[in-house]
Every structure is written in structure tokens, then in C-alpha cells.
């Protein structure tokens, strides 16, 4: 990647926002608002269809909240997620009873002795389930939910609807669902197919929320697969209820149940395997349209940049720092005698540049230490490790302030000693880039670094060698000079 393209992967929120790019979020915001209305509809009679519609809406909201919570540190998403889960659990028993009653009729077993007994048990269970459902619906604060929903627009508009980070959220769900698919194909157990159904459902909702452009072509297929496995799960639950009946169902009638259930189950399992079991299945086609290679790297950096934008008071400045840092890196890291760099050093530097100021959300004083703490405890983007986040935290920590005074510094915990000097080098580059980017008049947007004699010469476009910038640069370049063991000369560029 050339230095001229180094910021192409970063979100432009905070600089210029195209209102058209946020249109898909309006339907998502409407979904959150509708939950309160659906809760009122479901509470009127606790009928099957309104209860089902409310549960589907809650699951969609919960899936969206779980995704956005990884990008946006606002506690609002956690509130949505917890409230959705509580109401889903409260309605779960009632929905199970309603579904089982329907299947007993569909299988033609409602007039059998065991079917009559089971319907009686379900009637008693339904009374308890309805009591719990009414209690949860009465405790559900529709007014509070609507208030939270009104807060959505401000948060959603901080995330461009075409951001690669959103594709990464979908890839995360694809990966989890695909692993569940592989497990189900290997074990072929009831529990493995149930878990696969849940994974497909979450994958579908993530596509609906985060890739609305592809909703039509992907969601229809996912809905079919979800329905296929959903009916398998329904009859599995019903069979489990039949086997638990006491006194035990007599063998002839038990055989009728088993035949009726297998007549549903086997064709559905076969239909799923025909659609998804081959090497040319939809799994690979979906994966081919999600980030990989360079686009995956772009999405991972985008993910961190969006997260940082919620805490960094000046994202455009961080973009300038990232640009200058990578330009310096391209010249500085090839200096003879420079320390060994950690793997994917340039990516670490780019990420460190855009997240280095997240600590300013808690105040400017010693914010580099706060940034270190926040970055280190932040969950990494899918495909990255906690060790990579620890390295990024170290580099961001070095962008200003004093250096660690001893080898036992907490930031080195878990980081191999052979990588530490390389991280200091990246920190030195970031420190110098941040100072160069701090120039306001004139604005320094480009630098070219290279060796000349025994020095590293940095030519900065717009730099005039005037105070107070010259003195700040003299101080800022000290760390990089120490690590490279050579002087750094900063000159005006063309």
C-alpha cells in the first residue's frame, strides 16, 4: 500500500458526512421504536402471532445491539441487549407451548390418548406461561424503550452505512455459524442442529442489520434454512415431551409419534444437507463476498477507527497523524541497524495512530496512559488477537510523555523481549508524526524520509523551520533517534 493511500481504509465520520449513506439506518431505528408498540399488541391477548412478531423484533434488536456494542462504547447498547433478553426469556415458555400445540394437530395426534394427555399438560403449562409473560410485559417500560430509541440516530450516524467494519461484523457471525454447520455435519445430533439453527438466525439478522444492500439476495436463503431447521427443532422438542409423559406412552402409539416426527425430520435434514452440505454450497459463496486479504485488513483498521471516533475529540487530526506516521515508517524502518520490527508492523502503526487519543475522552492530562489502558482492555477486531491490541497499546503509550523506566513495566507483560525495541521504534515514529501533524500554520500533510550519510533526513512539505514547532520537533524526535542510534534532520520540503 503506497503512502498516498494510507488513509483510504479509515471512516470519514467527523470530517464530511454524506446523509445519503445513512438511509439504511432509518429502518433499523424504526425497528427499535416499533418494539414498544409490538409489546402492547402482544399484551392484549398473548396470541401466537403477536407474541412471535415481538420475539422476532427483539432478536433483531438484540443482534444489532451486540454488533454495535463492539464498535460504540455507549452503555445504551448494553441496556437494549439486557432488556431484550429479559423479555425474550419471559415470553419463551408461552411461545414453546403455542408451537407444540400446533404441531400436535399438524401431526394428526390430537385425538390420540397420549396427545390428549399432552395437550392437557400444555394447557396447565400455558396458564403459568401466560402469567409470567403478562408479568414481564407489564414490567417492560415502553416509554423508557422509546426514549432509548430516540438516542439511536446520533450514534448510528457516527458509523457510515458502507463501512467495511460492518462487513466484519457479518463475517464474525458467518464464521461462528459455519463452524456450527461443520459440527452439525459431523455429529448429526439434535443439539448440534439446534445450535446451527441459532447460529444461522444470528447470521441472518446481522446481514439484515449491517448489510442491508444484500438483504434481498442473502436473507431469503437464510430464512429458508432457518425455517427448515426450525421445524426440525420443533418436532425434536415435541418428541422429548412425548418421551417424558408419565405413565409412559404405549409402544404402538409411541411408534406412531416417531413415524410422524421422522416424516418431518428426515426430509428437512436432507433438504438442508442438499443445499449446504456440498463444497459448492452457499457457505463458500457468502464467504467470497465478505472481506479477505487486503479488504479484511482494511475492515479491521476501520473497526478500530470507528471505535476510536467515539472517544477521540478530533478524528480528522488522527487521520493526519496516521498519514504522516506511515510516510515516516516507509523511510525510517529501512535504516541500517534499526531494530527488528514485530510482525505486521505497519498495520500496528496505522492502528496505533488512529486510537492513540482515545484516552482524551477522560481528560487531556496524561491521556496517553488512559489510552494505553483503554486500548489494552478493548476486544480486538475479528481476526486480530489480544496480543496485537497489547502491542498497539504500547505504541500508543509512547506517542507522548515519559518512557518506561525499567524492564518490568506492566505494558511489556506477555510481549517477547525481542519485539520491544521494535515497538519503541514505532512509538518514536508516532511521536514525531503527532508533533508534525500538530502544526496548524502551515499545515503539514506530507513527509518524505530517507537516509543521507549517517542521518535520517525528513523533508516535511510546508515546514519552515520556525519556532515554536522547531523546538517541539527537536524534543519529539529524541525517542526515534535513540532507537535508531542516528540523528534525525528535519528539513523544509517542496
Beta strands, then each sheet from edge to edge (+ up, - down):
strand 1: 447-452
strand 2: 455-461
strand 3: 488-493
sheet 1: 1+ 2- 3-
end
